[in-house]
Amino acid sequence: MAHTELTRHAAAGPDPAGLPAVPGVTDEPVLRLLLDGRATSQHEAEELYLDAAPDEIGRLVAGPLDNDALLRHPLMQLLAAHGGRGWEDSPVTADERLAEVVTALEAVGVRALVMGGHAVRYYGLYRNTDEFDLHLAPNCWDDLAERLARSDWFRARSPVEGPSGRAHAFRRFQVGVLASGREEWLEFWKGDHLLPPFEELYARRETGPYGGRACDFLALPDLIRAKETERERDWRDIQYPEEFLDARNAAAVRRGEMELTAALGQLRSRRGFETHLLAGRLANPAAVRQAIARAATPMAASLLLPSVADAPEPPAPVESAVVARLRTTAPGSPLLLTLVEADRRRYKQVAVQADKAEEAVRAARQR
């Protein structure tokens, strides 16, 4: 899309860069982000712009454009084009290494659930990682260093505890140096404000083969929730697990092991939605109504609303202007998918702000 066309329609839109205007140059919002140095590529700049654009998108959706004109609007076209799934490569930490860590922890009575990059890898995303992230049982927290010192595996590596800005909830130990020269860290979380208590997480954990042994992982829905943070990398990680969760649920429906309403209410991805659409499952108005009523996210409610246009307002927070558009949108249409992408951006914005606010409160308590 030409920047000039986007500029003409979004001149009053968000300006994340905050640069003084230079006519003919910095009046293009995506270019401003590149000039500001906050983005190193057009794709990254467009992502930053869209992340700051929910209010502008909301005004467009609530405006006078009909559905066809709305979908053709340059900002909506840009939004529709950004559903890709990318990730950054980094040095690989072998799965066997994590298995060694888990075995060593078990030997000294430490219970933990694997989270972070290795959990993402276990669930199907080839995400390279050189860190071990573990959600620790609370009763292992206070004497963690002493427990590690009793382990032959850790004693041989002389782990050194590193600094932590959240010492009450996060501890990290350097356990080696990789061939690349990068430090190898073992990181423990005592709790996570996005997740329920450890015992509840442990009760619904998933145990599966990884690195030559069985390891305990955060359940897939919990892993997705744990990654709804202020970190952009976490949001990139979410996209594949969302599709994997939807695919699992669809398969469970097919086998008769899960109610259709439960699977539809948990929808998070376009591919998951299209799986049910192509299977004809959205032609069941009663099931779709129930799913909307129990929708776990705004994205699930929005994906389903066009299939039952007279359904009550969903409990998941979807802007009223978006709801009105959805009631006049065809199921599976390009406009529907674009509106759902707008919902996802708003959902992300709210989650990022909430995570930042929680971290600020935690930091204030430590002062």
Residue pairs with C-beta under 8 A, 6 or more apart in sequence:
1 74
1 77
1 78
1 81
3 28
3 30
3 31
4 28
5 74
6 28
6 29
6 30
6 74
6 75
6 78
7 27
7 28
7 29
8 74
9 73
9 74
9 75
10 29
10 53
10 56
10 74
10 75
11 27
12 56
13 29
13 53
13 56
13 75
14 29
14 49
14 52
14 53
14 55
14 56
15 29
15 32
15 52
16 33
16 38
16 48
16 49
16 51
16 52
17 26
17 29
17 32
17 33
17 35
17 36
17 38
18 36
19 26
19 32
19 35
19 36
20 26
21 27
25 31
25 35
26 32
26 35
29 49
30 42
30 45
30 46
30 49
31 45
33 39
33 44
33 45
33 48
33 49
34 40
34 42
34 45
38 45
38 48
39 45
39 47
39 48
46 78
46 82
47 82
49 78
50 78
50 79
50 82
50 345
51 345
51 348
51 349
53 75
53 79
53 345
54 342
54 345
54 346
54 349
56 75
57 75
57 76
57 79
57 342
57 345
58 319
58 321
58 322
58 342
58 346
60 70
60 73
60 75
60 76
61 70
61 319
61 321
61 322
61 325
61 339
61 342
62 319
62 321
63 70
65 73
67 325
67 328
67 329
67 335
70 76
70 325
70 335
71 77
71 80
71 334
71 335
71 338
76 338
79 338
79 341
79 342
79 345
80 334
80 337
80 338
80 341
82 341
83 270
83 337
83 341
85 236
85 239
85 240
86 236
87 125
87 126
87 127
87 236
87 237
88 233
89 128
90 128
90 129
90 130
91 128
91 130
91 178
91 179
91 180
91 182
92 128
92 129
92 130
93 118
93 128
93 129
93 130
93 131
93 132
93 178
93 184
94 211
95 118
95 121
95 210
95 211
95 212
96 211
96 212
97 132
97 211
98 114
98 118
98 132
98 210
98 211
98 215
99 210
99 211
99 212
99 213
99 215
100 153
100 211
101 132
101 134
101 153
101 175
101 186
102 112
102 114
102 213
102 215
102 216
103 153
103 213
104 151
104 152
104 153
104 154
105 112
105 134
105 151
107 151
107 152
107 153
108 147
108 148
108 150
108 151
109 140
109 147
110 136
110 137
110 140
110 144
110 147
111 136
111 137
111 140
111 202
112 134
112 135
112 136
112 137
112 140
112 188
112 216
113 134
113 135
113 198
113 201
113 202
113 205
113 216
113 217
113 218
114 122
114 132
114 133
114 134
114 210
114 215
114 216
114 217
114 218
115 133
115 134
115 135
115 189
115 217
115 218
115 223
115 226
116 129
116 131
116 132
116 133
116 187
117 127
117 128
117 129
117 131
117 133
117 237
118 129
118 132
118 133
118 210
119 133
119 217
119 218
119 223
120 127
120 129
120 223
120 237
120 240
120 241
121 127
121 129
122 208
122 210
122 215
122 217
123 217
123 220
123 223
123 240
123 241
123 244
124 240
124 241
124 244
125 237
125 240
125 241
125 244
127 237
130 178
130 180
130 182
130 184
130 185
131 184
131 185
131 186
131 187
132 185
132 186
132 187
133 187
133 189
134 186
134 187
134 188
134 189
135 188
135 189
135 192
135 195
135 198
135 201
135 218
136 144
136 188
136 189
136 190
136 198
137 198
137 202
138 190
138 191
138 198
140 147
141 171
141 188
141 190
144 171
144 188
145 161
145 173
148 154
148 159
148 173
149 155
154 173
154 175
157 175
157 176
159 173
159 174
159 175
159 186
160 173
160 174
161 171
161 172
161 173
162 172
162 173
162 174
162 185
164 170
164 171
164 172
165 363
166 362
166 366
167 366
168 190
168 362
168 366
169 189
169 190
169 191
169 192
169 362
170 187
170 188
170 189
170 190
171 187
171 188
171 190
172 185
172 186
172 187
172 188
173 185
173 186
173 187
173 188
174 183
174 184
174 185
174 186
175 184
175 185
175 186
176 183
176 184
177 183
177 184
178 184
191 197
191 198
192 226
193 358
193 362
194 225
194 226
194 228
194 229
194 355
195 201
195 222
195 225
195 226
201 218
201 219
201 222
202 216
204 219
204 222
205 216
205 217
205 218
205 219
206 216
206 217
206 218
206 219
206 220
207 214
207 215
207 216
207 217
208 214
208 215
208 217
209 215
210 217
217 223
218 226
220 241
220 244
220 245
220 248
221 245
221 266
223 241
224 238
224 241
224 242
224 245
224 268
227 234
227 235
227 237
227 238
227 241
228 234
228 235
228 238
228 348
228 351
228 355
229 351
229 352
229 355
230 352
230 355
230 356
230 359
235 348
239 269
242 268
242 269
242 272
243 269
243 271
243 272
245 266
245 268
245 269
245 272
246 263
246 266
246 267
246 268
246 269
246 271
246 272
246 273
246 275
247 271
247 272
247 275
249 258
249 262
249 263
249 266
249 272
250 263
250 272
250 275
250 276
250 279
252 258
252 263
253 259
253 260
253 263
253 281
254 279
260 281
260 284
260 287
260 291
261 287
261 290
261 291
261 294
262 291
262 294
263 276
263 291
264 276
264 281
264 282
264 287
264 288
264 291
264 300
264 304
265 290
265 291
265 292
265 294
265 295
265 296
265 300
266 296
266 300
267 273
267 276
267 291
267 295
267 299
267 300
267 303
267 304
268 296
268 297
268 299
268 300
270 337
270 340
273 303
273 332
274 332
276 282
277 331
277 332
281 287
282 288
282 304
282 307
282 331
283 307
285 307
285 308
288 304
288 307
288 308
288 311
289 308
289 311
289 312
291 300
291 304
292 300
292 301
292 304
292 305
292 308
292 311
292 312
292 314
293 312
293 314
293 315
294 315
295 301
295 304
295 314
295 315
295 316
296 316
297 316
297 347
298 314
298 316
298 317
298 318
298 343
298 344
298 346
298 347
299 340
299 343
299 344
299 347
300 316
301 314
301 315
301 316
301 318
302 318
302 322
302 326
302 336
302 339
302 340
302 343
303 336
303 340
304 311
305 311
305 314
305 318
305 323
305 326
305 327
306 326
306 327
306 329
306 330
306 331
306 332
306 333
306 336
307 331
309 326
309 327
309 328
310 327
313 323
314 323
318 326
318 343
319 346
322 339
322 342
322 343
325 335
325 339
326 336
326 339
329 335
329 336
329 339
330 336
